[in-house]
Amino acid sequence: MNIYVSNLSFNVTDEDLQDYFAEYGEVSSAKVIMDKFTGKSRGFAFVEMPDDEAAKKAIQELDGASVDGRTIGVSVAKPREDRGSGGNKGGGGSFQRRGNSNYSNSRY
């Protein structure tokens, strides 16, 4: 089962997560998500546990727990939505001219 962990302290490491969840069963992976530009934690992580029952128990007991001075959120990770390859979807683009006096409809 893939588990989403939110509101993490920026000091929490992959190894720390591994230790927290290992108390409930085998941990396949534990990964704090890092910002690709700064290299610092983004404050959330994903943990994978092969045993669904152990994962459910970890979620139940760790959700709302205090870790490094912060109350963390722990839940079943939702599948990542396909973002597609297109740029602006439904936003109309960034070059819309609304109310710009230089582009008024005065000639109509």
QUIWOFEN-V133969 format. One record per residue. N is the residue number from 0. RES is the residue in one letter. OMEGA is omega in degrees with one decimal (none if undefined). D_FIRST is the distance of its C-alpha to the first C-alpha in Angstrom with 2 decimals. Layout:
N,RES,OMEGA,D_FIRST  N,RES,OMEGA,D_FIRST
This chain:
0,M,178.6,0.00  1,N,-173.9,3.79  2,I,177.8,6.38  3,Y,-180.0,10.00  4,V,-177.2,12.85  5,S,177.3,16.34  6,N,179.2,19.96  7,L,170.3,19.76  8,S,180.0,23.11  9,F,178.6,24.21  10,N,-176.6,24.78  11,V,-178.9,21.19  12,T,175.0,20.21  13,D,-177.9,17.23  14,E,177.2,18.60  15,D,179.5,18.85  16,L,178.9,15.19  17,Q,-179.1,14.45  18,D,-179.1,17.00  19,Y,-174.5,15.87  20,F,-179.5,12.35  21,A,177.4,13.82  22,E,-176.4,15.79  23,Y,179.9,12.94  24,G,-177.8,11.80  25,E,177.3,11.11  26,V,178.3,9.85  27,S,178.3,9.55  28,S,176.7,10.66  29,A,-173.7,11.92  30,K,172.1,14.03  31,V,-178.8,16.52  32,I,-176.0,17.74  33,M,175.5,21.45  34,D,-174.7,24.29  35,K,-179.2,25.71  36,F,-176.7,29.26  37,T,-177.2,29.48  38,G,-179.5,26.89  39,K,178.9,25.93  40,S,175.4,22.65  41,R,174.5,21.84  42,G,174.8,20.48  43,F,-174.6,16.76  44,A,174.3,13.81  45,F,178.2,10.23  46,V,176.5,8.27  47,E,177.1,5.62  48,M,-176.9,5.27  49,P,-178.8,5.89  50,D,-176.9,7.04  51,D,-179.4,5.63  52,E,177.6,9.11  53,A,179.5,9.29  54,A,179.1,6.50  55,K,178.9,8.57  56,K,178.3,11.61  57,A,178.9,11.01  58,I,-177.9,10.59  59,Q,-174.6,13.64  60,E,-177.9,15.66  61,L,178.8,15.16  62,D,-178.1,15.53  63,G,179.5,19.25  64,A,177.2,19.79  65,S,178.9,22.44  66,V,179.8,21.58  67,D,175.5,24.59  68,G,179.6,26.49  69,R,176.5,24.01  70,T,-176.2,22.01  71,I,172.5,18.42  72,G,-179.1,16.14  73,V,-178.5,12.49  74,S,175.3,10.42  75,V,-179.9,7.48  76,A,176.8,8.23  77,K,178.5,10.51  78,P,179.6,11.27  79,R,179.6,14.21  80,E,176.9,17.44  81,D,-177.8,19.99  82,R,-180.0,22.70  83,G,-178.5,25.22  84,S,-178.6,28.00  85,G,-179.5,30.53  86,G,-177.2,31.67  87,N,178.0,32.79  88,K,176.5,31.52  89,G,-178.7,33.40  90,G,178.4,34.91  91,G,178.3,38.18  92,G,-176.1,38.25  93,S,-177.1,39.59  94,F,177.3,43.25  95,Q,-179.3,44.01  96,R,179.9,47.36  97,R,174.7,47.54  98,G,179.8,50.72  99,N,-174.8,51.89  100,S,178.7,55.70  101,N,-177.0,56.11  102,Y,-178.2,54.59  103,S,-179.7,56.21  104,N,-174.2,57.37  105,S,-177.9,60.99  106,R,-179.3,62.43  107,Y,none,61.46
